[in-house]
């Protein structure tokens, strides 16, 4: 149609209304009208479709398409997480909770004690620790005496060497005692023999 504006004759082309087709397509494709895409090059064919059957045919031909759901991109989030793993963006200005809220001391303790107890159990099962040593080290670990696996291993080796040294000393004392007892018995026997002779 034409219209006179400021003394000039201008021509306007009326757009074809495709509201009906959009509504029918939305019903058929089970989505909102905003997600319906109508091919702009095929407006004349689409405008002719005034029934569900015709709209279905256009959908089959690919002139009407249901647009995918707009998602939220995870790219920026993944990039930030990768940087945080390197230690970036973790200063005081980026922290929202207390130190205990961010990494609870209880979680830290549970992880640490599990490592220590697992090691002790493994050593006990392999007969590297006797029952008495195991119980002692277990209770010391519970009391927070060992802060990590390395310190506990050092304590185990130290305890084992101490126990071995104690055993050697005990054996030596036992042997010495046995020897002195034998000597004493021999002396007593000699004395008795002398007494018998005199009598």
Number of C-alpha atoms within 10 A of each C-alpha: 7 9 11 9 8 7 7 8 9 11 10 8 7 7 7 10 11 16 11 14 23 21 16 20 27 19 13 14 17 10 15 14 17 11 17 19 16 20 14 10 9 12 15 11 12 22 15 12 18 13 12 14 12 16 23 17 13 20 17 11 10 13 18 23 18 19 12 8 8 7 6 6 8 8 8 9 10 11 10 13 13 12 13 12 10 10 10 12 14 12 8 7 7 9 11 9 9 9 10 10 9 10 11 11 12 10 10 10 12 10 11 17 19 11 12 22 17 11 15 24 14 12 15 16 11 10 10 14 19 13 10 9 16 18 14 10 21 16 11 13 19 12 9 12 12 19 13 14 16 11 12 19 15 12 14 19 11 12 15 16 12 12 13 12 12 12 12 12 12 12 12 12 12 12 12 12 12 12 12 12 12 12 12 12 12 12 12 12 12 12 11 12 11 11 10 9 7 7 5
